[in-house]
Amino acid sequence: MKLGFIGLGIMGKPMSKNLLKAGYSLVVYDLNAAAVDEIVAAGAEAASSPKEVAEKTRIVITMLPNSPHVKTVVLGDGGLLEGAKAGDIIVDMSSIAPIAAQEVAAKAAEKGVEMLDAPVSGGEPKAIDGTLSIMVGGKQEIFDRVKDILAHVGKSVVRCGDIGAGNTTKLANQIIVALNIAAVSEALVLGAKAGVDPEVIFQAIRGGLAGSTVLDAKAPMIIAGNFKPGFKIDLHIKDLNNALETAKEVGVPLFLTTQVMEIMQALKVDGKGQNDHSGIVQFYEKLAQFEARKP
């Protein structure tokens, strides 16, 4: 089967490679020519525009930074809908505002094109090993048609409801991840400044109730001072902004999310927006004047 894939960044590049390894033919597009060349070298075919991707395939996956990028790729000049045919499917795996997903899907439907919103969780490591968690919104019959494809990039593929439900679930995920990292950061800085090896703290608590996937993934990065991005603070700010906007629309107070958003904004101003979100610890370290590092 030939698939389209648009967006070859930190997440999209390894995802596309996993689809190639699974035996799919890919037609790819990205503004970054070097990223396209790398995937072409792995066996894909390059396209000159999203429109050309749609003309050559019936199912297109997009993995883009935010709502405006998705709207441009799908609805803009030379976009997917200019080349798509009735019955085609767009699987948008970007993390965008739920209302934006609904707006794009409504425009696609006018041309008879189906759409799913299918954001992911797991960051670059899970994108590389194909074990992402994928949260999908859209029609059941369309989900059933692409579930096996998504299973090659994700370990968990769950339909959460109609279009927009995937991104609503992703917002819930991002709230929990952000608050979890902030809690891990507070705890490790406290323990380290009080004189306990943060590695010992990590090993001691990870098997108890405080243990979590976030703790296992981010505590070692914090302790090593390794903030190479698997998921950038800037992107998490984008997700929390979408969460706060959605919360206002539906009338839900997000007190803790607002606080961690301010922490991330402070880090962005401090020039750390391109750090991994484990870099939240730097906010606490600056205030405490102490780094949570292994002695």
SULZIHU-V179989 format. One record per residue. N is the residue number from 1. PHI is phi in whole degrees, 0 to 359 (NA if undefined). OMEGA is omega in degrees with one decimal (none if undefined). NEAR is the number of other C-alpha atoms within 10 Angstrom. Layout:
<<N;PHI;OMEGA;NEAR> <N;PHI;OMEGA;NEAR>>
//
This chain:
<<1;NA;178.7;10> <2;260;-179.7;15> <3;242;169.6;22> <4;264;176.8;29> <5;217;-178.6;31> <6;237;-180.0;28> <7;111;-173.0;26> <8;246;178.9;26> <9;270;-177.9;18> <10;306;-178.4;19> <11;267;-174.1;23> <12;295;-178.5;24> <13;298;178.7;21> <14;293;177.4;21> <15;296;179.8;26> <16;295;178.0;31> <17;296;178.8;23> <18;294;176.6;19> <19;292;175.7;20> <20;296;178.7;18> <21;297;179.9;13> <22;282;175.9;12> <23;103;177.6;10> <24;280;169.7;18> <25;272;-177.2;18> <26;238;166.4;27> <27;247;-169.7;26> <28;240;176.3;29> <29;212;173.6;25> <30;199;176.8;21> <31;290;179.3;13> <32;275;-176.0;11> <33;297;-179.6;11> <34;295;177.8;11> <35;295;177.5;19> <36;298;-179.1;24> <37;301;-179.4;16> <38;295;-179.2;14> <39;285;175.1;22> <40;297;177.5;16> <41;297;178.4;10> <42;275;174.8;13> <43;126;-178.4;16> <44;274;174.7;23> <45;251;-179.5;17> <46;273;173.1;20> <47;240;-176.8;21> <48;269;-178.4;12> <49;196;172.0;20> <50;302;178.0;30> <51;303;-179.8;22> <52;295;176.6;21> <53;302;-178.9;27> <54;295;-179.5;27> <55;295;-174.1;18> <56;262;-176.8;17> <57;221;176.4;21> <58;249;176.8;19> <59;232;-179.2;22> <60;237;174.8;25> <61;258;174.8;24> <62;242;177.9;26> <63;222;-168.5;26> <64;235;-172.1;22> <65;293;-172.7;17> <66;200;-175.3;17> <67;308;-178.6;19> <68;300;179.7;13> <69;293;179.2;17> <70;295;179.5;25> <71;298;179.3;17> <72;295;-177.3;15> <73;294;-177.0;20> <74;273;-169.6;26> <75;256;-173.1;18> <76;282;176.4;15> <77;299;-176.3;13> <78;71;-177.2;16> <79;276;-175.8;20> <80;302;-174.7;25> <81;292;176.1;26> <82;288;-179.1;17> <83;251;-175.3;17> <84;282;179.7;27> <85;242;177.7;16> <86;305;-178.8;14> <87;97;176.4;14> <88;292;-178.2;19> <89;233;170.8;23> <90;253;175.9;26> <91;249;-179.0;25> <92;271;-177.1;27> <93;260;175.0;26> <94;289;173.0;24> <95;261;-175.7;29> <96;228;177.4;29> <97;293;179.6;23> <98;305;-179.3;23> <99;294;176.8;18> <100;293;177.2;18> <101;300;179.9;26> <102;293;179.3;20> <103;295;-179.5;14> <104;294;179.6;20> <105;298;179.7;22> <106;294;177.2;16> <107;293;178.3;17> <108;296;-178.2;22> <109;298;178.8;15> <110;298;178.3;11> <111;257;180.0;15> <112;81;-179.8;16> <113;264;179.4;20> <114;272;179.3;21> <115;215;170.5;29> <116;239;166.7;29> <117;259;-169.7;33> <118;219;179.1;34> <119;296;-174.1;26> <120;236;172.6;28> <121;226;178.1;20> <122;138;177.6;20> <123;69;-175.0;19> <124;302;-178.6;20> <125;303;-179.3;16> <126;282;172.3;20> <127;293;-179.7;25> <128;293;-176.8;20> <129;269;173.9;15> <130;73;-177.4;21> <131;240;178.4;20> <132;296;168.8;25> <133;262;-174.2;23> <134;244;-177.5;25> <135;249;-167.5;26> <136;243;171.3;31> <137;240;179.8;29> <138;145;-177.9;23> <139;295;-179.9;15> <140;301;-175.9;14> <141;291;177.7;8> <142;285;175.1;16> <143;303;-179.0;20> <144;298;-178.8;11> <145;287;-175.3;11> <146;247;-175.4;14> <147;302;-179.0;15> <148;294;176.3;12> <149;295;-178.3;15> <150;295;-179.8;23> <151;294;177.5;17> <152;275;176.3;19> <153;242;-178.7;26> <154;224;176.7;24> <155;276;178.9;15> <156;241;178.8;14> <157;232;-172.1;20> <158;234;172.2;15> <159;281;-173.9;21> <160;258;-178.2;19> <161;148;-178.4;16> <162;284;-175.9;15> <163;307;-175.8;25> <164;101;-178.0;25> <165;292;177.9;24> <166;298;-179.1;29> <167;286;173.9;30> <168;296;177.6;26> <169;295;177.9;20> <170;297;177.2;26> <171;297;176.2;25> <172;299;177.9;13> <173;300;-175.8;15> <174;291;173.8;20> <175;297;-178.0;21> <176;296;-180.0;15> <177;297;-177.8;18> <178;299;-178.9;24> <179;293;178.4;16> <180;295;178.8;18> <181;297;178.1;23> <182;298;179.1;22> <183;295;177.0;15> <184;299;-179.8;22> <185;297;178.2;26> <186;304;-174.4;18> <187;294;-177.0;17> <188;289;177.5;26> <189;293;176.2;25> <190;301;-177.0;19> <191;297;-178.4;16> <192;294;-178.8;21> <193;289;176.8;17> <194;280;172.9;9> <195;107;-179.7;10> <196;258;177.8;16> <197;302;-178.1;17> <198;298;175.8;25> <199;295;177.7;19> <200;294;177.7;12> <201;301;-179.7;15> <202;302;-178.1;20> <203;294;-177.2;13> <204;288;-172.8;12> <205;258;-171.6;13> <206;293;-180.0;15> <207;270;-179.6;10> <208;260;-175.7;9> <209;294;178.8;7> <210;281;179.7;12> <211;295;179.2;14> <212;196;174.7;14> <213;299;178.6;11> <214;297;178.6;16> <215;301;-178.2;22> <216;295;-177.1;13> <217;277;-168.8;15> <218;258;179.8;22> <219;301;177.8;24> <220;300;178.0;17> <221;293;178.4;17> <222;298;-176.5;29> <223;295;179.3;22> <224;275;-175.1;13> <225;67;-178.4;17> <226;259;-178.4;14> <227;246;173.1;21> <228;299;-169.2;14> <229;289;162.5;17> <230;261;172.2;18> <231;211;-170.7;21> <232;286;173.9;21> <233;305;179.4;25> <234;304;179.9;18> <235;288;178.1;17> <236;290;173.7;21> <237;301;177.9;22> <238;302;-178.9;18> <239;294;-179.4;25> <240;291;174.7;21> <241;297;176.3;17> <242;298;178.8;22> <243;296;-178.7;25> <244;292;177.7;19> <245;294;178.2;13> <246;295;179.0;17> <247;299;178.0;14> <248;294;-178.9;12> <249;296;-175.2;10> <250;260;176.3;8> <251;82;179.0;9> <252;235;177.2;10> <253;285;179.7;11> <254;235;-175.0;13> <255;297;-176.1;9> <256;290;177.4;12> <257;299;178.1;19> <258;299;-179.2;15> <259;294;-178.5;13> <260;290;173.8;20> <261;298;179.0;22> <262;295;176.3;12> <263;298;-179.7;18> <264;295;178.4;24> <265;296;177.5;17> <266;296;178.0;15> <267;293;177.6;22> <268;299;178.1;16> <269;299;-179.7;9> <270;279;176.3;10> <271;85;-175.5;10> <272;248;-177.7;21> <273;295;179.7;22> <274;270;174.9;17> <275;290;168.6;20> <276;300;-178.9;23> <277;293;169.5;28> <278;297;177.5;29> <279;292;171.8;28> <280;308;-178.8;27> <281;302;-178.2;27> <282;295;175.6;22> <283;297;-180.0;19> <284;291;-179.8;21> <285;297;179.7;19> <286;295;180.0;10> <287;290;-178.7;8> <288;278;-176.3;13> <289;55;-179.1;11> <290;200;-179.8;14> <291;263;179.2;20> <292;275;-177.9;27> <293;243;176.0;18> <294;294;-179.3;15> <295;301;none;10>>
//
